[in-house]
Amino acid sequence: MEEKKKPLIFWIIAGLIVLVSVLLAIMNWTETTINFIFFEVRGRLIFILAIFFFLGFFLGKLTSFFNTRKKKKKDEEAHVTFIESGKE
């Protein structure tokens, strides 16, 4: 089985993302404090940013999953109602 090769533009974009990520990490290496409503977080800014990025990504995927599931259920109910009416 032959593997598909990634196009050159993919590797250019991936390299730019890695370069920007490294620059972001270097520029935000200072320790900082972030105050929330009920607690305080102290740490390197780059790690705090990464944690919140992944937390936001995870919550977005989770809500997308539940919305898709709800939509599928609604479509199935609509299909059953349509068939029960005697029309196809």
C-alpha positions as CSV (number, residue, x, y, z in Angstrom):
1,M,0.0,0.0,0.0
2,E,1.5,3.3,-1.0
3,E,1.5,6.2,1.5
4,K,0.4,9.6,0.3
5,K,3.1,12.2,0.5
6,K,2.3,15.5,2.2
7,P,2.5,18.5,-0.1
8,L,5.3,21.1,0.3
9,I,2.8,23.8,1.5
10,F,1.9,21.5,4.5
11,W,5.5,21.3,5.6
12,I,6.0,25.1,5.2
13,I,2.9,25.9,7.3
14,A,3.9,23.2,9.9
15,G,7.4,24.8,10.1
16,L,5.9,28.3,10.6
17,I,3.6,27.1,13.3
18,V,6.6,25.5,15.1
19,L,8.7,28.6,14.7
20,V,5.9,30.9,16.0
21,S,5.3,28.5,19.0
22,V,8.9,28.5,19.9
23,L,9.1,32.3,19.7
24,L,5.9,32.6,21.8
25,A,7.5,30.4,24.4
26,I,10.7,32.3,24.5
27,M,9.0,35.7,24.7
28,N,6.6,34.6,27.4
29,W,8.9,32.7,29.7
30,T,8.5,35.2,32.6
31,E,6.6,34.1,35.7
32,T,3.2,35.7,36.2
33,T,0.2,35.7,38.4
34,I,-3.3,35.4,37.1
35,N,-6.2,36.2,39.5
36,F,-9.5,34.4,38.9
37,I,-12.7,34.9,40.8
38,F,-12.0,32.2,43.5
39,F,-8.3,31.4,43.1
40,E,-4.9,32.6,41.9
41,V,-2.6,30.9,39.4
42,R,1.1,31.5,39.4
43,G,3.5,30.1,36.8
44,R,5.2,30.6,33.5
45,L,3.0,32.5,31.2
46,I,3.5,30.2,28.3
47,F,2.3,27.2,30.3
48,I,-0.7,29.1,31.6
49,L,-1.6,30.1,28.0
50,A,-1.1,26.5,26.7
51,I,-3.4,25.1,29.5
52,F,-6.1,27.6,28.7
53,F,-5.8,27.0,25.0
54,F,-6.2,23.2,25.4
55,L,-9.0,23.7,27.9
56,G,-10.9,25.9,25.5
57,F,-10.2,23.5,22.6
58,F,-11.5,20.5,24.7
59,L,-14.6,22.4,25.8
60,G,-15.3,23.4,22.2
61,K,-15.0,19.8,21.0
62,L,-17.2,18.6,23.9
63,T,-20.0,21.1,23.1
64,S,-19.7,20.2,19.4
65,F,-20.1,16.5,20.3
66,F,-23.2,17.0,22.3
67,N,-24.8,19.3,19.7
68,T,-24.1,16.8,17.0
69,R,-25.6,14.0,19.1
70,K,-28.7,16.0,19.9
71,K,-29.1,16.9,16.2
72,K,-28.8,13.2,15.2
73,K,-31.4,12.3,17.7
74,K,-33.8,15.0,16.4
75,D,-33.2,13.8,12.8
76,E,-34.0,10.2,13.8
77,E,-37.3,11.3,15.5
78,A,-38.3,13.3,12.4
79,H,-37.6,10.4,10.2
80,V,-39.7,8.0,12.3
81,T,-42.6,10.5,12.3
82,F,-42.3,10.8,8.5
83,I,-42.5,7.1,8.0
84,E,-45.4,6.7,10.4
85,S,-47.5,9.1,8.4
86,G,-47.6,6.6,5.6
87,K,-45.5,8.6,3.2
88,E,-42.1,7.7,2.0
